[in-house]
Amino acid sequence: MLRALKHALFSHVERAPWLSLIVTAAFGYVQFVGHTDHELWKDELHCYGVGRSAGGLWDLLTGERRYDGHPFLWYYVLHLGSRVHRGWMTLPVVSTAVATLAAFVWFHFARVPRLMRLLVLASYYFVYEYGVLSRSYTLGMLFVFIFCALYHPVRIRYVPLAFSLFLVAATSLYGTLIALVLALFLFSHDLGWLAPDATSDRVRFALPVPWLLGALVFALGMLLVAGTTVPPSDAMYAPSWQFDFSYEALRGDFYNFWAALFPYRTWYEWNWLYVDHLGSSFGLSQGQFAGLGLTYFVLCVFALRKAPKLAVGFALGVFLMMAVQHGIYPAALRHRGHYLILLLACLWLHESVRRGRPRAYLGYALLLLSVAVQIPTSFAALRTDRQLVFSNAQAAARFLLANKLDQMPAVGSTDHATSPIAIMLDRPILFQESGETHQVVLEHNRRQTPNVYQIMSYGAELARTHRKALMILNYDNPVPVPSGFSMKLLYRGSAALMYDESYRIYQIERTDEATEKTAAAPSVPHHAP
């Protein structure tokens, strides 16, 4: 009896698909419920708007997407989804499918104890950050798992493995860093020297043909990702590097490492914008938390010591992510969650490399500690997302549709906040900050700061031409209405967890007394998407 229970809980291999399918179906149901309760916000909808408006793969590789500074693959997946159904509901459907498929690959193929695989599926990153939130990082996690599932230490299929790493790199910058680390692990195989023989009296370096083909596939893929991801010269967020390798920076990095692996809230409360972590209420200093993070990191490396390539790869991957976080762009929880993805991949590969030999029990214990903290956090996130409005964009778009106002000319500000409404309505609006009529925000350096007088001027110009126009704002209008026009508030959105995505919709109308002089305003520029 005990032996059967031990096998049921700690089996490393799923020989039949039935349990995996049942577990995956349960995970998919949680994702469905989570997406039902979650209101999409600007960062999620922006990628869908860019993908939907693209003319195809070439347009995505060379066009407006490059202003985002993110690789192309997630946009292309959404582009393909939009060709099946153009409405914004395609986004959560695609996201749920990707997250559920990642859960299946993890549970069915990972050579990790069954109980651990099950608990990981209930962790915060799987359930919420890379589940309910529809971002490209979920796609990157899927392809990392596919790489691990394809890997076999005896029969190494270099070309498929290299191609899967290219797909990982094509999802995000952090995916690119993980792909580089896993590529070093992959291409360290089959390297050796040939002794003198009958064909040659010299010592030669051996590079098998499959190894060369795989390296070529990976190199070409990385060149494609790099060449199509670097933003144009007029991008607002052109990449730059801030060299800071001080003790303070390193201390902050390991503080964030601890906070990323132990995001913590009790089951009844969660605020996605303000992340607490295990011990945050203990009164410890940043240096003390950094010490905890360093200790956890060292123990993870030590747990992988039986596979030195993976131990070095994990350490290198963590340091690369830290360098990016304080060198290029400060990281949020969605970025730092890649520490966990890298740890899962290394533990999985460690078990594949050491088949039938002593396992990474310390690594399991460290992972279990992190997951035990994340499980209540995942429930807190789901519960809070159900009780609070994440973004008011969906409600505002439905109000416009219900009142047949969706085709009325409109100007919006601030542009980042109002673009989700344009994407949900699938129609362009005039963005005050750029002076462009579009569905999505282009991050070029010609964008201006919000100007309440300018948006009123644009609104009056639209009303002068069309008699009525909408002003979609995420603040109360503070500007007097020009003479010859009247304005009324049609809609005021509820407070939202994304505080800048609570909207006010005004209707500005030209009165009979309006004249050309009173309506004088700058011509409204238009930008063809």
C-alpha positions in Angstrom: 0.0 0.0 0.0 2.7 2.5 1.0 4.7 1.5 -2.0 1.8 2.1 -4.3 1.2 5.5 -2.7 4.8 6.4 -3.0 4.7 5.5 -6.7 1.5 7.5 -7.2 3.0 10.7 -5.6 6.6 10.5 -6.7 6.7 8.8 -10.1 9.0 10.7 -12.5 7.4 9.4 -15.7 3.8 9.5 -17.0 3.5 6.4 -19.2 -0.2 6.9 -20.1 -1.8 10.2 -21.1 -5.0 9.9 -19.1 -3.8 11.5 -15.8 -2.0 14.3 -17.7 -5.2 15.0 -19.7 -7.3 15.2 -16.5 -4.8 17.5 -14.8 -4.5 19.6 -17.9 -8.3 19.9 -18.2 -8.5 21.0 -14.5 -5.8 23.6 -15.2 -7.6 24.8 -18.3 -10.8 25.2 -16.4 -9.0 27.4 -13.8 -7.6 29.4 -16.7 -11.1 29.8 -18.2 -12.6 31.0 -15.0 -9.6 33.3 -14.4 -10.0 34.9 -17.8 -13.7 35.3 -17.4 -13.1 37.4 -14.2 -10.2 39.3 -15.7 -10.6 42.6 -17.6 -7.9 42.9 -20.2 -5.6 46.0 -19.9 -3.4 48.0 -22.2 -0.2 45.9 -22.2 -2.3 42.8 -23.1 -4.5 44.4 -25.7 -1.7 46.4 -27.3 0.0 43.3 -28.6 -3.2 42.0 -30.0 -4.0 45.3 -31.7 -0.5 45.3 -33.3 -0.8 41.7 -34.4 -4.3 42.1 -35.8 -3.6 45.2 -37.8 -0.4 43.7 -39.4 -0.5 42.7 -43.0 1.3 39.4 -42.3 4.6 38.0 -41.1 6.8 40.4 -43.2 4.9 43.4 -41.9 5.4 42.2 -38.3 9.1 41.6 -38.9 9.7 45.0 -40.5 6.8 47.3 -39.6 5.3 49.2 -36.6 5.8 46.3 -34.2 9.5 47.2 -34.0 8.7 50.3 -32.0 7.8 48.0 -29.1 11.3 46.6 -28.8 9.8 43.0 -28.3 10.4 40.0 -30.6 7.8 39.1 -33.1 6.5 35.6 -32.3 3.7 36.5 -29.8 2.4 39.2 -32.2 2.4 36.7 -35.1 0.5 34.1 -33.1 -2.1 36.7 -32.3 -2.1 37.8 -35.9 -3.0 34.3 -36.9 -5.7 34.1 -34.2 -7.2 37.3 -35.5 -7.6 35.8 -38.9 -9.9 33.2 -37.4 -11.9 35.7 -35.4 -11.1 39.4 -35.4 -12.8 40.4 -32.1 -10.7 41.0 -29.0 -12.0 37.8 -27.4 -9.5 36.0 -29.5 -6.8 37.2 -27.2 -7.9 35.3 -24.0 -8.7 32.3 -26.1 -5.2 32.1 -27.5 -3.7 32.9 -24.2 -5.7 30.1 -22.4 -4.7 27.6 -25.1 -1.0 28.5 -24.8 -1.0 28.3 -21.0 -2.9 25.0 -21.0 -0.6 23.5 -23.5 2.4 24.6 -21.5 0.8 22.9 -18.4 0.3 19.7 -20.4 3.9 19.6 -21.6 5.2 20.3 -18.1 3.0 17.7 -16.3 3.3 14.9 -18.9 7.0 15.2 -19.9 8.9 16.7 -17.0 11.1 14.1 -15.2 10.2 15.6 -11.9 8.2 13.9 -9.1 4.5 13.8 -9.9 3.5 15.7 -6.7 6.0 18.4 -7.5 4.7 18.7 -11.0 1.2 19.1 -9.7 2.1 21.7 -7.1 4.0 23.8 -9.6 0.8 24.0 -11.7 -0.9 25.7 -8.7 1.9 28.3 -8.3 1.4 32.0 -8.9 3.3 32.2 -12.1 1.6 29.3 -13.8 -1.9 30.2 -12.6 -1.8 34.0 -12.9 1.3 35.9 -14.1 1.8 33.5 -17.1 -1.7 32.2 -17.1 -4.5 34.7 -16.7 -2.5 37.6 -17.8 -2.2 37.4 -21.6 1.4 38.1 -22.3 4.2 36.7 -24.5 6.0 35.2 -21.6 3.6 32.3 -21.5 4.6 31.4 -25.0 8.3 31.5 -24.1 7.6 29.2 -21.1 5.9 26.7 -23.5 8.8 26.6 -25.9 11.3 26.2 -23.0 9.3 23.1 -21.9 9.2 21.8 -25.4 13.0 22.1 -25.6 13.3 20.1 -22.4 10.9 17.5 -23.6 12.8 17.0 -26.9 16.1 16.7 -25.2 17.6 13.2 -24.7 21.2 12.9 -23.5 21.9 9.9 -25.8 19.9 10.8 -28.9 20.4 14.5 -29.3 18.4 16.0 -32.1 20.3 19.2 -32.7 18.1 20.8 -35.4 14.7 20.5 -33.6 16.3 21.5 -30.4 18.0 24.5 -31.9 14.7 25.5 -33.7 12.8 25.3 -30.4 15.5 27.6 -28.8 15.0 30.1 -31.6 11.3 30.1 -30.8 12.0 30.7 -27.2 14.2 33.7 -28.1 11.5 35.1 -30.4 9.1 35.6 -27.5 10.8 38.1 -25.3 14.2 39.5 -24.2 14.2 37.2 -21.2 13.3 34.3 -23.5 16.4 35.2 -25.5 18.6 35.1 -22.4 17.2 31.7 -21.5 17.7 30.5 -25.0 21.4 31.5 -25.0 22.0 29.6 -21.7 20.2 26.5 -23.0 22.1 26.8 -26.3 25.4 26.7 -24.4 24.3 23.6 -22.6 23.1 21.9 -25.9 26.1 22.7 -28.0 28.6 21.6 -25.3 27.6 18.1 -26.3 29.6 16.0 -28.8 32.7 18.2 -28.7 35.9 16.3 -28.7 39.2 15.5 -30.3 40.0 12.8 -32.8 43.3 11.0 -32.3 45.6 10.3 -35.3 44.4 7.4 -37.4 44.9 5.9 -40.8 43.3 8.9 -42.5 45.4 11.6 -40.8 48.4 11.7 -38.5 47.2 14.9 -36.8 44.9 15.5 -33.8 41.6 17.0 -35.1 38.7 18.7 -33.4 35.4 16.8 -34.0 32.2 18.7 -35.0 29.5 16.3 -36.1 27.3 17.3 -39.0 24.0 17.4 -37.0 25.8 19.7 -34.5 26.9 22.0 -37.2 23.3 22.1 -38.7 21.8 22.8 -35.3 24.3 25.6 -34.6 23.5 27.1 -38.0 19.8 27.0 -37.3 20.2 28.6 -33.9 22.6 31.3 -35.2 20.3 32.2 -38.1 17.3 32.4 -35.7 19.2 34.6 -33.3 20.2 36.9 -36.1 16.6 37.1 -37.2 15.4 37.9 -33.7 18.1 40.5 -33.1 17.7 42.2 -36.5 13.9 42.5 -36.2 13.7 43.5 -32.6 16.1 46.4 -32.3 13.8 49.5 -32.4 14.0 52.1 -35.2 16.2 55.1 -34.7 13.2 57.3 -33.9 11.9 54.9 -31.2 11.2 56.5 -27.8 12.7 53.5 -25.9 15.9 53.0 -27.9 18.0 50.4 -26.1 20.9 51.7 -24.0 23.2 50.3 -21.4 23.8 51.7 -17.9 26.9 50.2 -16.4 26.4 49.7 -12.7 28.1 46.8 -11.1 28.3 48.4 -7.7 27.7 46.6 -4.4 24.3 48.4 -4.1 23.2 47.2 -7.5 24.2 43.6 -6.7 22.4 43.8 -3.3 19.3 45.0 -5.1 19.5 42.2 -7.6 19.5 39.5 -5.0 16.8 41.3 -3.1 14.7 41.1 -6.2 15.7 37.5 -6.8 14.3 36.5 -3.4 11.1 38.6 -4.0 10.6 37.0 -7.4 10.7 33.5 -6.1 8.7 34.2 -3.0 5.9 36.6 -4.0 3.5 36.4 -1.2 0.0 37.4 -0.2 -2.5 35.6 1.9 -5.4 33.9 0.2 -7.8 36.8 0.7 -5.8 39.8 -0.5 -3.6 40.7 -3.5 -2.6 43.9 -5.3 -0.9 43.0 -8.5 0.7 46.5 -8.7 2.5 46.3 -5.4 4.3 43.1 -4.8 5.0 41.8 -1.3 7.2 38.8 -0.7 7.9 36.3 2.0 9.2 38.1 5.0 8.3 41.6 3.9 6.4 42.2 7.1 9.3 40.9 9.3 11.1 44.3 9.4 14.3 42.9 7.7 16.5 45.3 5.7 17.1 45.1 2.0 20.6 43.7 2.7 19.2 40.9 4.8 16.7 40.0 2.1 19.6 40.1 -0.4 21.4 37.6 1.9 18.4 35.3 1.7 18.3 35.6 -2.0 22.0 34.9 -2.3 21.7 31.9 -0.1 18.8 30.5 -2.1 20.8 31.1 -5.3 23.9 29.3 -4.0 21.8 26.4 -2.8 20.2 26.1 -6.3 23.6 26.0 -8.0 24.8 23.4 -5.4 21.7 21.3 -6.0 22.7 21.1 -9.7 26.3 20.2 -9.1 26.0 16.7 -10.4 25.4 18.2 -13.8 28.1 21.0 -13.9 27.0 22.4 -17.2 23.5 23.1 -15.8 24.8 24.5 -12.6 27.0 27.0 -14.6 24.1 27.6 -17.0 21.7 28.5 -14.1 24.2 30.8 -12.5 25.0 32.5 -15.9 21.3 32.9 -16.7 20.5 34.5 -13.4 23.4 36.9 -13.8 22.4 37.8 -17.3 18.9 38.6 -16.2 20.2 40.7 -13.3 22.5 42.6 -15.7 19.6 43.4 -18.0 17.4 44.5 -15.1 19.7 47.1 -13.7 21.5 47.7 -17.0 18.7 48.2 -19.6 15.2 48.2 -18.0 14.0 47.8 -14.4 12.1 44.5 -14.1 8.6 43.8 -12.9 7.3 40.5 -11.5 6.5 39.3 -15.0 10.2 39.6 -15.9 11.6 38.2 -12.7 9.4 35.1 -13.0 11.9 33.8 -15.5 14.1 32.9 -12.6 11.6 30.2 -11.9 11.3 29.1 -15.5 15.1 28.7 -15.7 15.1 26.8 -12.4 12.4 24.4 -13.7 14.2 23.8 -17.0 17.5 23.1 -15.2 15.9 20.7 -12.7 14.1 18.9 -15.6 17.3 18.7 -17.7 19.3 17.6 -14.6 17.0 14.6 -14.3 17.3 13.8 -18.0 21.1 13.9 -17.9 21.3 11.7 -14.7 18.8 9.1 -15.7 18.5 6.4 -13.0 21.1 8.0 -10.8 20.9 10.1 -7.5 18.4 12.9 -8.1 18.4 16.6 -7.2 16.6 16.2 -3.9 17.9 19.6 -2.6 16.6 21.2 -5.8 13.2 19.7 -5.2 13.2 21.0 -1.6 14.1 24.5 -2.8 11.5 24.4 -5.5 8.9 23.2 -3.0 9.7 26.0 -0.6 9.1 28.6 -3.4 5.9 26.9 -4.6 4.5 26.6 -1.1 4.6 30.4 -0.8 3.2 31.0 -4.4 0.2 28.7 -4.0 -1.8 31.0 -1.6 -0.6 34.0 -3.7 -2.2 32.5 -6.8 -5.5 32.1 -5.0 -5.2 35.7 -3.7 -4.6 37.0 -7.2 -7.6 35.1 -8.7 -9.9 36.2 -5.9 -8.9 39.8 -6.1 -9.2 39.9 -9.8 -12.7 38.5 -9.5 -13.7 41.1 -6.9 -12.0 44.2 -8.3 -12.1 45.7 -11.8 -8.7 45.3 -13.3 -9.3 47.7 -16.2 -12.4 49.7 -17.1 -11.7 49.5 -20.8 -14.0 46.6 -21.5 -17.0 48.3 -19.7 -16.3 51.6 -21.5 -16.2 49.8 -24.9 -19.4 48.0 -24.1 -21.1 51.3 -23.2 -20.2 52.8 -26.5 -21.4 49.8 -28.4 -24.7 49.6 -26.4 -25.4 53.2 -27.1 -24.4 53.0 -30.8 -21.6 55.5 -30.2 -18.7 53.3 -31.5 -18.6 54.9 -34.9 -18.6 58.5 -33.7 -15.3 60.4 -34.3 -13.3 60.4 -31.1 -10.1 61.8 -29.6 -8.5 60.1 -26.6 -6.0 60.9 -23.9 -3.8 59.7 -22.4 -3.0 57.5 -25.4 -1.7 54.5 -23.6 -4.8 54.3 -21.5 -7.4 55.0 -24.2 -5.9 52.7 -26.9 -7.5 49.5 -25.3 -10.9 51.0 -26.0 -10.0 51.6 -29.7 -8.6 48.0 -29.9 -11.8 46.5 -28.4 -14.0 48.6 -30.8 -11.6 47.7 -33.7 -11.6 51.3 -34.9 -9.0 54.0 -34.8 -9.3 57.1 -32.7 -7.2 60.3 -32.6 -4.5 60.2 -30.0 -3.7 63.7 -28.7 -0.1 62.9 -27.7 0.9 61.8 -31.1 -1.6 63.6 -33.3 -2.1 60.2 -35.1 -5.4 58.4 -35.8 -4.7 54.8 -34.9 -5.8 51.8 -32.7 -2.4 51.3 -31.0 0.3 53.6 -29.6 3.5 53.9 -31.6 6.4 54.5 -29.3 8.3 57.0 -31.4 10.1 60.0 -30.1 7.6 62.5 -31.7 5.0 61.8 -29.0 4.2 64.9 -26.9 3.2 65.1 -23.3 -0.5 65.1 -22.5 -2.1 68.6 -23.0 -5.6 69.2 -21.8 -6.0 72.3 -24.0 -4.8 70.4 -27.1 -7.3 67.6 -26.7 -10.1 70.1 -26.2 -9.0 71.8 -29.4 -9.0 68.5 -31.3 -12.4 67.6 -29.9 -13.8 71.0 -31.0 -12.3 70.5 -34.5 -13.9 67.1 -34.8 -17.3 68.4 -33.6 -17.1 71.3 -36.0 -16.6 68.9 -38.9 -19.0 66.2 -37.8 -21.3 68.2 -35.5 -20.7 65.6 -32.7 -17.6 64.0 -31.4 -16.4 62.0 -28.4 -13.6 62.8 -26.0 -12.4 59.7 -24.2 -10.3 60.6 -21.2 -8.9 58.9 -18.1 -9.3 62.1 -16.0 -12.0 64.7 -15.4 -11.9 67.3 -18.1 -10.5 70.6 -16.5 -10.8 72.8 -19.6 -13.7 75.2 -20.3 -15.7 74.3 -23.4 -15.1 76.8 -26.3 -18.0 79.1 -27.2 -20.2 77.7 -29.9 -19.9 74.1 -28.4 -21.6 72.2 -25.7 -20.3 69.2 -23.8 -21.8 66.6 -21.5 -20.5 63.7 -19.6 -21.9 60.4 -20.9 -20.0 57.8 -18.9 -17.8 57.7 -15.8 -16.0 54.4 -15.2 -15.6 52.7 -11.9 -12.2 52.7 -10.1 -9.8 50.1 -11.5 -6.8 48.2 -10.3 -4.9 49.7 -13.2 -5.6 53.2 -11.8 -5.1 55.0 -15.1 -7.7 52.8 -17.0 -10.8 54.4 -15.4 -12.5 56.5 -18.1 -14.7 59.5 -18.6 -16.5 59.7 -22.0 -17.7 63.2 -23.0 -19.7 64.2 -26.0 -18.9 67.6 -27.5 -21.4 69.0 -29.9 -21.4 72.0 -32.2 -24.3 74.4 -31.4 -26.2 76.5 -33.9 -24.3 79.6 -32.9 -20.9 78.1 -33.8 -18.9 80.0 -36.3 -15.7 79.4 -38.1 -14.0 81.8 -35.8 -15.1 80.2 -32.5 -14.4 76.8 -33.9 -10.9 77.6 -35.2 -8.4 75.0 -34.1 -5.4 73.2 -35.6 -6.3 70.8 -38.4 -6.7 67.3 -37.1 -3.9 65.2 -38.6 -4.5 61.6 -39.6 -2.3 58.6 -39.7 -3.2 55.6 -41.9 -2.6 52.4 -39.9 
